[in-house]
Amino acid sequence: MDTDKTDTKTIPSITTEETNSLGDIKINHVVVANIVRLSALENAGVFAVAGSFVDGIAEIFSKKESSQSGVRVTESENSNYLIEIRLILKYGVELAKCAYEVQLAVKERVENMTGKMVERVDVVIEGVKSKDDHPGSAANGGMSMDE
């Protein structure tokens, strides 16, 4: 995986998508992140979308919703979406195949819903969990919500 991020830039969370005679149409990157998260969770091999430690700290000190954890949306120089999603997959699934299916689904869903091209979908597999585990414990580094 290419880790060179020189062609990417972090942009404000609201991006102008289109201007017409009535005005601007804007899609907040939080909305795109939710589309990414929901489309990934539709895959049968995905156990949960994982939030990083930094996401957890940011959630404590800001109004960032937990539903955005584990997904980062930026834009390339060409104004195409660059997406990173962190996943916990189900034990026993073929990891690479599942990650590829998530990439395809995310790209298709985001492009269809926003009308904007997706340049990259990077999938980071944070772990695997058995079907007996609970999704809340997976995204919190193994800690249960009751602790």
C-alpha positions in Angstrom: 0.0 0.0 0.0 1.3 3.4 -0.9 1.8 5.6 2.1 2.9 8.7 0.3 0.3 11.3 1.1 1.9 14.3 -0.7 -1.0 14.5 -3.2 -3.6 14.8 -0.5 -4.7 17.7 1.6 -7.1 18.0 4.5 -9.9 20.2 3.7 -12.8 21.7 5.6 -15.7 19.3 6.4 -18.0 21.0 4.0 -17.2 20.8 0.3 -19.0 22.7 -2.5 -20.2 20.0 -4.9 -22.2 21.9 -7.5 -23.4 25.4 -8.2 -26.6 25.9 -10.2 -29.0 28.7 -10.8 -30.6 28.2 -7.4 -27.3 28.1 -5.5 -24.7 25.8 -4.1 -25.2 22.1 -3.2 -22.9 21.1 -0.4 -22.2 17.7 1.1 -20.5 17.6 4.5 -17.7 15.1 4.8 -19.5 13.7 7.9 -22.3 12.6 5.6 -19.8 10.9 3.3 -18.2 9.2 6.3 -21.6 7.8 7.3 -22.2 6.5 3.8 -18.8 4.8 3.9 -19.5 3.3 7.4 -23.0 2.0 6.5 -21.9 0.5 3.1 -19.0 -1.3 4.8 -21.3 -2.7 7.5 -23.6 -4.2 4.8 -20.8 -6.7 4.0 -21.4 -10.0 5.8 -17.7 -10.3 6.7 -17.5 -7.0 8.5 -17.8 -7.3 12.3 -17.5 -3.5 13.1 -16.0 -0.3 12.0 -13.1 0.3 14.3 -12.3 3.7 15.9 -8.7 4.5 16.6 -7.4 5.7 20.0 -7.2 9.2 18.5 -10.8 9.0 17.5 -11.8 8.1 21.0 -9.9 11.0 22.5 -11.3 13.4 19.9 -14.8 12.2 20.7 -14.3 13.0 24.4 -13.1 16.5 23.8 -15.3 17.5 20.9 -18.8 17.0 19.6 -17.6 14.4 17.1 -20.1 11.5 16.9 -18.9 8.0 17.4 -20.6 7.0 14.1 -17.7 8.9 12.3 -15.0 6.9 14.1 -12.8 4.7 12.0 -13.5 6.6 8.7 -11.5 9.5 7.3 -12.6 11.4 4.2 -10.3 13.9 2.5 -9.9 15.1 -1.1 -7.2 14.8 -3.6 -5.8 17.7 -5.7 -8.4 16.7 -8.3 -11.2 17.1 -5.8 -11.9 13.3 -5.7 -12.6 11.6 -2.4 -9.8 9.8 -0.6 -11.3 7.4 2.0 -9.7 5.4 4.7 -11.8 3.0 6.8 -10.6 0.9 9.7 -12.4 -2.4 10.1 -12.7 -5.4 12.4 -13.6 -8.4 10.4 -15.3 -11.6 11.4 -13.1 -14.6 12.3 -12.9 -17.1 9.4 -13.5 -14.7 6.5 -10.9 -14.3 3.7 -9.5 -11.0 4.8 -8.2 -9.7 1.5 -11.3 -10.7 -0.4 -13.6 -9.1 2.2 -11.5 -5.9 2.2 -11.7 -5.7 -1.6 -15.5 -6.2 -1.5 -15.7 -3.3 1.0 -13.6 -1.2 -1.3 -15.9 -1.8 -4.3 -19.1 -1.3 -2.3 -17.8 1.9 -0.7 -16.6 3.3 -4.0 -19.9 2.5 -5.8 -22.2 3.8 -3.0 -20.3 7.1 -2.4 -20.1 7.8 -6.2 -23.8 7.0 -6.7 -25.0 9.0 -3.7 -22.8 12.0 -4.1 -22.1 12.2 -7.8 -18.4 12.7 -7.0 -15.5 10.4 -7.9 -13.7 8.2 -5.4 -10.0 8.1 -6.1 -9.0 5.7 -3.3 -10.5 3.5 -0.6 -7.9 2.3 1.8 -9.0 -0.4 4.2 -7.1 -1.0 7.4 -7.9 -4.3 9.1 -7.6 -3.6 12.8 -8.5 -7.1 14.0 -10.8 -10.1 13.8 -13.5 -11.1 16.2 -15.6 -14.3 16.5 -19.4 -14.2 16.1 -19.8 -14.6 19.8 -18.1 -11.2 20.5 -20.2 -8.0 20.8 -19.5 -5.2 18.3 -19.2 -2.6 21.1 -16.3 -4.4 22.6 -14.5 -4.8 19.3 -14.3 -1.1 18.6 -13.0 -0.2 22.0 -9.8 -2.2 21.9 -11.4 -5.2 23.7 -12.9 -3.2 26.6 -16.5 -3.7 27.2 -18.9 -0.8 27.4 -19.6 -1.6 31.0 -16.1 -1.0 32.2 
